């Protein structure tokens, strides 16, 4: 999983918070299934979750960003019909 220090490093490198948010959700999805966001359709849920995570990153709430990404991955996968344990 991506750590708060890794997010902080990416922010210092100037990475876009939306791209970091996408990477967080993608990593969380890979914990559940051997697929990535590229294999799933873009949805309104994904867009809103990326925005929420990006806001946390912009506010330097990196742990909240991680927590939301874990929840977001489960929501997205459940919407796509995957069972999450």
Backbone bond lengths (Angstrom), bond angles and torsions (degrees), N, CA, C in turn:
res aa  C-N    CA-C-N  psi(-1)  N-CA   C-N-CA  omega(-1)  CA-C   N-CA-C  phi
1 X - - - 1.448 - - 1.523 108.87 -
2 X 1.296 114.88 151.92 1.458 121.05 178.28 1.530 108.58 -76.75
3 X 1.317 116.03 135.45 1.462 121.72 -176.89 1.529 111.37 -97.18
4 X 1.324 115.13 166.30 1.463 119.47 177.02 1.529 111.14 -62.62
5 X 1.316 116.94 -34.91 1.468 119.21 179.20 1.528 111.17 -67.83
6 X 1.332 117.12 -33.88 1.460 120.77 177.44 1.530 109.78 -67.57
7 X 1.328 116.84 -42.33 1.462 120.10 177.57 1.521 109.88 -61.72
8 X 1.328 116.43 -45.07 1.468 120.58 179.12 1.526 110.62 -59.35
9 X 1.322 116.66 -41.11 1.464 120.74 178.21 1.530 110.43 -61.65
10 X 1.337 116.81 -46.48 1.465 120.56 179.73 1.528 111.32 -61.48
11 X 1.334 116.38 -40.01 1.466 119.94 178.43 1.529 109.72 -62.73
12 X 1.322 116.55 -44.79 1.469 120.37 179.01 1.524 111.96 -62.71
13 X 1.339 116.03 -30.62 1.468 120.85 177.61 1.527 112.13 -77.23
14 X 1.329 116.41 -6.65 1.456 120.61 177.93 1.517 115.38 88.62
15 X 1.325 116.91 14.97 1.471 118.69 177.98 1.520 110.66 -66.55
16 X 1.306 115.08 144.91 1.458 122.42 179.26 1.529 110.37 -66.70
17 X 1.332 116.84 135.07 1.464 120.08 -177.32 1.528 112.36 -63.20
18 X 1.328 118.27 -31.57 1.467 120.18 176.68 1.529 111.24 -65.96
19 X 1.318 116.94 -38.45 1.467 120.05 178.28 1.519 110.99 -68.76
20 X 1.315 117.23 -36.86 1.465 120.88 176.10 1.523 109.67 -64.94
21 X 1.336 116.37 -43.16 1.461 121.15 179.08 1.532 110.45 -59.97
22 X 1.310 116.36 -44.62 1.466 121.63 178.54 1.528 110.11 -59.93
23 X 1.329 116.44 -43.16 1.469 120.88 179.31 1.524 111.22 -63.69
24 X 1.322 117.07 -37.95 1.465 120.64 178.67 1.523 110.99 -64.04
25 X 1.330 116.69 -47.08 1.464 119.77 179.09 1.517 110.37 -64.29
26 X 1.309 116.85 -42.51 1.467 121.26 -179.77 1.527 111.18 -59.26
27 X 1.318 116.57 -44.49 1.465 121.36 179.00 1.527 110.52 -63.58
28 X 1.330 116.13 -40.90 1.465 120.45 179.63 1.525 111.16 -65.66
29 X 1.321 117.16 -38.24 1.470 120.52 177.91 1.522 110.50 -63.87
30 X 1.324 116.21 -41.51 1.465 120.36 -179.19 1.524 112.62 -64.59
31 X 1.341 117.24 -18.13 1.467 120.08 174.82 1.523 110.83 -69.76
32 X 1.333 116.31 -25.86 1.462 121.35 -175.39 1.526 113.69 -99.10
33 X 1.324 116.54 -40.08 1.465 120.72 -176.00 1.527 109.22 -139.54
34 X 1.329 117.01 157.25 1.469 119.70 -179.96 1.532 112.74 -83.84
35 X 1.320 116.08 44.33 1.456 122.30 177.84 1.523 108.65 -129.26
36 X 1.317 115.32 170.01 1.455 119.52 175.63 1.523 108.74 -125.56
37 X 1.310 116.56 177.34 1.457 120.60 178.41 1.519 111.91 -60.48
38 X 1.299 117.55 -27.11 1.472 120.50 177.72 1.524 111.59 -62.80
39 X 1.327 116.30 -26.49 1.457 121.61 -178.90 1.527 112.62 -86.00
40 X 1.320 117.14 -8.47 1.460 122.36 -177.27 1.525 109.39 -112.28
41 X 1.332 116.78 153.31 1.468 118.49 179.50 1.527 111.77 -71.55
42 X 1.324 115.29 150.03 1.464 119.81 172.65 1.521 107.65 -70.09
43 X 1.304 116.35 136.24 1.460 120.35 -179.58 1.524 109.64 -133.57
44 X 1.328 114.84 165.69 1.460 119.69 175.60 1.521 109.94 -63.36
45 X 1.328 116.13 -33.91 1.466 120.35 178.37 1.516 110.32 -61.26
46 X 1.329 116.91 -47.46 1.464 120.49 179.16 1.523 110.18 -58.39
47 X 1.309 116.97 -46.63 1.468 120.10 -178.48 1.523 111.53 -61.03
48 X 1.329 117.03 -44.44 1.461 118.89 -178.58 1.526 111.82 -69.72
49 X 1.327 116.62 -35.70 1.464 119.99 178.52 1.529 110.94 -68.30
50 X 1.313 117.29 -40.59 1.471 120.78 176.36 1.521 109.48 -59.94
51 X 1.322 116.95 -43.73 1.474 120.44 178.94 1.526 111.57 -61.18
52 X 1.339 116.68 -43.39 1.466 120.79 -179.19 1.528 111.03 -64.04
53 X 1.320 116.18 -42.43 1.464 120.84 179.82 1.529 110.21 -67.93
54 X 1.321 116.56 -41.15 1.464 120.51 178.99 1.523 110.93 -61.37
55 X 1.324 117.05 -37.82 1.463 120.49 177.03 1.526 110.87 -62.03
56 X 1.326 116.40 -41.04 1.467 120.02 176.93 1.526 110.59 -62.30
57 X 1.311 115.99 -43.52 1.465 120.58 -179.75 1.533 109.98 -62.62
58 X 1.332 116.02 -45.04 1.471 120.05 179.23 1.526 111.74 -61.84
59 X 1.337 116.33 -29.19 1.467 121.85 179.19 1.525 112.33 -90.51
60 X 1.325 116.16 3.71 1.466 123.52 -179.09 1.535 112.77 64.19
61 X 1.329 116.33 25.31 1.467 122.18 174.54 1.525 108.21 -93.70
62 X 1.309 115.97 69.34 1.456 121.40 -171.89 1.527 113.19 -66.68
63 X 1.326 117.55 -37.20 1.468 118.87 178.69 1.526 110.58 -67.23
64 X 1.329 117.20 -38.57 1.461 119.61 175.48 1.525 110.79 -62.21
65 X 1.325 116.24 -39.01 1.467 120.20 178.00 1.532 110.46 -60.02
66 X 1.313 116.74 -42.96 1.467 120.90 178.47 1.522 110.12 -64.84
67 X 1.323 117.00 -46.50 1.461 120.61 -178.81 1.527 111.71 -60.76
68 X 1.323 116.42 -44.32 1.463 120.20 179.27 1.522 110.44 -64.96
69 X 1.332 117.36 -38.21 1.468 119.57 -179.62 1.526 111.33 -63.99
70 X 1.318 117.34 -36.93 1.464 120.77 178.03 1.530 110.52 -65.34
71 X 1.322 116.48 -44.40 1.463 121.00 177.32 1.526 110.84 -65.73
72 X 1.319 116.24 -41.07 1.460 121.37 -178.75 1.519 111.72 -62.16
73 X 1.308 116.18 -41.94 1.464 120.00 179.61 1.520 110.52 -59.48
74 X 1.316 116.59 -43.44 1.459 120.03 179.66 1.526 111.24 -64.58
75 X 1.319 117.23 -42.02 1.467 121.48 179.26 1.527 110.00 -61.89
76 X 1.317 116.25 -47.74 1.462 121.10 -178.30 1.525 110.50 -62.08
77 X 1.323 117.06 -44.87 1.457 120.27 -179.20 1.524 111.79 -66.25
78 X 1.315 117.10 -40.12 1.462 119.95 177.69 1.521 110.89 -63.95
79 X 1.336 117.49 -39.21 1.468 120.81 176.76 1.526 111.59 -62.12
80 X 1.313 116.18 -30.20 1.468 120.64 -179.93 1.531 112.69 -89.60
81 X 1.326 116.54 4.83 1.457 120.54 174.39 1.510 116.21 92.17
82 X 1.314 117.59 8.23 1.455 120.63 176.93 1.526 109.44 -85.09
83 X 1.310 116.07 141.24 1.454 119.99 176.84 1.516 109.12 -90.95
84 X 1.312 115.69 128.42 1.459 122.01 -178.45 1.507 108.50 -109.58
85 X 1.316 115.50 130.20 1.473 120.42 179.35 1.497 111.38 -100.81
